Amino acid sequence: MNTGDFNGWSTRIIENHFLRLEVLTTSPRIVRLFPFGKANLFADLGNEYNETPYGLFYFRGGHRLWHAPEAMPRTYIPDNEGAVISAIPNGVRIEQPAEPWTHIAKSIEIRLNENQPQVILQHEMRNDGPWTVEFAPWALTMFRLGGVGIFPQPVGNADPAGLLANRQLAIWPYTKLDDPRLTLRDDFILLRASGGLPPVKVGYFNPHGWQGYYLEGTLFIKRFDPLPGANFPDGGCNTETYTNHQFIELESLGPLTRVAPGETITHTETWELYHGLEHPLIPPALADVIQQN
């Protein structure tokens, strides 16, 4: 397995004929994603950090595992060192020691599909503390600006008579619904990732189990189990997206779960890469709108 460097932090390279990933050797972070023949899709925030009571939390860019709901300092406990990385078939496993204070230990198994441009990630969170705690696994992927986030919406009646609401949209307080980057359609929400405006964050329950980002001719699809009927954070969100002047995030969440001492919860994502917008998930009329954004 080849090695690399990400802003002074050592990396391991995982690759096949379709794509290349770089993961940090001391932290459960995926910091680069290259579709072969293309530039890195992920954002690179250098060594930007937040100060916390437990040390410096580095945003880095790329993919990370958090626990929801978001809170300071609990969510921002640093994950800079101590991880153990080991080879598994077609990938790696990264295990992080339990966080101080929360006593939650994070691990990610990353596997490449040998036959197509696909990555399977199993996120694990174990409660190493002495008491039961409630949290949700939260997988966040930070992309470069310049593309369009794609979020399929619930459509059709929620009840036979069509009297009940069929969706709820969570809006964070800094978000402006007239933001020109945000397109609210009946069937999709689109979020154009460009700088120069205040941050935007929205979330909702996504029954379709996928979200996407289209950047420079590459369509990234993130799939997950939507788990209808489960209790999700932030008013029932299993999908959230955030953008600012540096990046856009595609976020999937598992359900809020009471995790007893010694227990582990998991959350699986599957990433897929495609050339262009000719894909069964993207209606031709939507593809035209995306290309105009």
GICORWO-V289322 format. One record per backbone hydrogen bond with DSSP energy under -0.5 kcal/mol. CO is the residue of the C=O (numbers start at 0). NH is the residue of the N-H. E is the energy in kcal/mol with one decimal. If there is no record, write none. Layout:
co-><CO & CO>
nh-><NH & NH>
e-><E & E>
This chain:
co-><1 & 3 & 5 & 8 & 9 & 10 & 11 & 13 & 17 & 18 & 19 & 20 & 21 & 21 & 22 & 25 & 26 & 28 & 28 & 29 & 31 & 32 & 32 & 33 & 34 & 38 & 40 & 44 & 47 & 47 & 49 & 51 & 54 & 55 & 56 & 58 & 59 & 61 & 62 & 63 & 65 & 67 & 70 & 70 & 72 & 73 & 83 & 85 & 87 & 89 & 90 & 91 & 92 & 93 & 94 & 98 & 99 & 102 & 102 & 103 & 104 & 105 & 106 & 107 & 107 & 108 & 109 & 110 & 112 & 115 & 116 & 117 & 118 & 118 & 119 & 120 & 120 & 121 & 122 & 123 & 124 & 125 & 125 & 126 & 132 & 134 & 135 & 136 & 137 & 137 & 138 & 139 & 140 & 140 & 141 & 141 & 142 & 146 & 147 & 148 & 149 & 150 & 158 & 163 & 167 & 167 & 169 & 171 & 174 & 175 & 178 & 180 & 180 & 181 & 182 & 182 & 186 & 187 & 188 & 189 & 190 & 191 & 192 & 199 & 200 & 201 & 202 & 203 & 203 & 203 & 204 & 205 & 208 & 210 & 211 & 212 & 212 & 213 & 214 & 216 & 217 & 217 & 218 & 218 & 219 & 220 & 220 & 221 & 222 & 223 & 226 & 229 & 230 & 231 & 232 & 232 & 237 & 238 & 239 & 240 & 241 & 242 & 246 & 247 & 248 & 248 & 249 & 250 & 251 & 256 & 256 & 257 & 258 & 259 & 262 & 264 & 266 & 268 & 269 & 270 & 271 & 273 & 273 & 276 & 278 & 280 & 282 & 282 & 283 & 284 & 285 & 286 & 287 & 288 & 289>
nh-><12 & 10 & 8 & 5 & 24 & 3 & 22 & 20 & 35 & 15 & 33 & 13 & 30 & 31 & 11 & 82 & 28 & 23 & 30 & 62 & 21 & 34 & 40 & 19 & 37 & 34 & 143 & 47 & 58 & 59 & 56 & 54 & 51 & 57 & 49 & 60 & 44 & 141 & 29 & 139 & 137 & 135 & 74 & 75 & 75 & 76 & 94 & 92 & 90 & 111 & 87 & 109 & 85 & 107 & 83 & 102 & 101 & 104 & 127 & 98 & 125 & 95 & 123 & 93 & 109 & 121 & 91 & 119 & 115 & 117 & 272 & 112 & 120 & 270 & 110 & 122 & 268 & 108 & 266 & 106 & 264 & 104 & 127 & 261 & 258 & 256 & 67 & 253 & 65 & 139 & 251 & 63 & 142 & 249 & 42 & 61 & 247 & 192 & 213 & 190 & 211 & 188 & 161 & 157 & 169 & 204 & 202 & 174 & 176 & 178 & 181 & 182 & 191 & 183 & 184 & 189 & 152 & 184 & 150 & 182 & 148 & 193 & 145 & 242 & 171 & 240 & 169 & 205 & 237 & 238 & 206 & 208 & 223 & 221 & 149 & 214 & 219 & 147 & 217 & 275 & 214 & 219 & 220 & 273 & 212 & 222 & 271 & 210 & 269 & 225 & 229 & 231 & 255 & 235 & 235 & 236 & 252 & 203 & 250 & 201 & 248 & 199 & 243 & 142 & 241 & 250 & 140 & 239 & 138 & 134 & 258 & 259 & 132 & 262 & 126 & 124 & 122 & 120 & 222 & 118 & 220 & 218 & 275 & 278 & 281 & 282 & 285 & 286 & 287 & 288 & 289 & 290 & 291 & 292 & 292>
e-><-2.7 & -1.9 & -1.7 & -2.9 & -1.9 & -1.9 & -2.4 & -3.4 & -2.0 & -2.1 & -3.1 & -2.5 & -2.3 & -1.3 & -2.6 & -1.6 & -2.4 & -2.0 & -0.6 & -3.2 & -1.7 & -0.6 & -2.7 & -2.2 & -2.5 & -0.5 & -2.6 & -1.6 & -1.6 & -0.6 & -3.0 & -1.6 & -1.8 & -0.6 & -2.4 & -3.1 & -2.9 & -2.5 & -1.7 & -2.1 & -2.2 & -1.9 & -3.0 & -0.5 & -0.7 & -1.0 & -2.6 & -2.7 & -2.3 & -3.1 & -2.1 & -3.0 & -2.4 & -2.2 & -2.6 & -1.8 & -2.1 & -0.5 & -3.1 & -2.2 & -2.7 & -3.2 & -3.0 & -2.6 & -0.5 & -2.3 & -1.8 & -2.9 & -0.5 & -2.1 & -1.9 & -2.6 & -0.5 & -3.3 & -2.4 & -0.6 & -2.4 & -2.4 & -2.1 & -2.2 & -2.5 & -2.7 & -0.9 & -3.6 & -3.6 & -2.4 & -2.8 & -2.7 & -3.1 & -0.6 & -2.2 & -2.2 & -0.5 & -2.2 & -1.7 & -0.8 & -1.5 & -2.8 & -2.3 & -1.8 & -2.7 & -2.4 & -1.6 & -0.6 & -0.5 & -0.5 & -1.8 & -2.2 & -0.5 & -2.0 & -1.7 & -0.5 & -2.8 & -0.5 & -0.8 & -2.5 & -2.9 & -2.2 & -2.2 & -2.9 & -3.1 & -1.0 & -3.3 & -2.2 & -1.9 & -2.4 & -3.1 & -0.7 & -1.3 & -1.6 & -0.7 & -0.8 & -2.0 & -3.1 & -3.0 & -0.6 & -3.0 & -1.8 & -2.0 & -3.1 & -2.6 & -0.6 & -0.5 & -2.0 & -2.1 & -0.5 & -2.3 & -1.8 & -1.9 & -0.6 & -1.7 & -0.7 & -3.3 & -0.9 & -0.6 & -3.0 & -1.9 & -2.2 & -2.3 & -1.8 & -3.4 & -2.0 & -2.1 & -3.2 & -1.1 & -0.5 & -1.9 & -2.0 & -2.7 & -1.8 & -0.7 & -0.6 & -2.0 & -2.3 & -2.5 & -2.5 & -2.9 & -3.0 & -2.9 & -2.2 & -2.7 & -2.9 & -0.6 & -1.7 & -1.9 & -0.7 & -0.5 & -2.4 & -1.9 & -1.4 & -2.8 & -2.3 & -1.2 & -1.0 & -0.8>
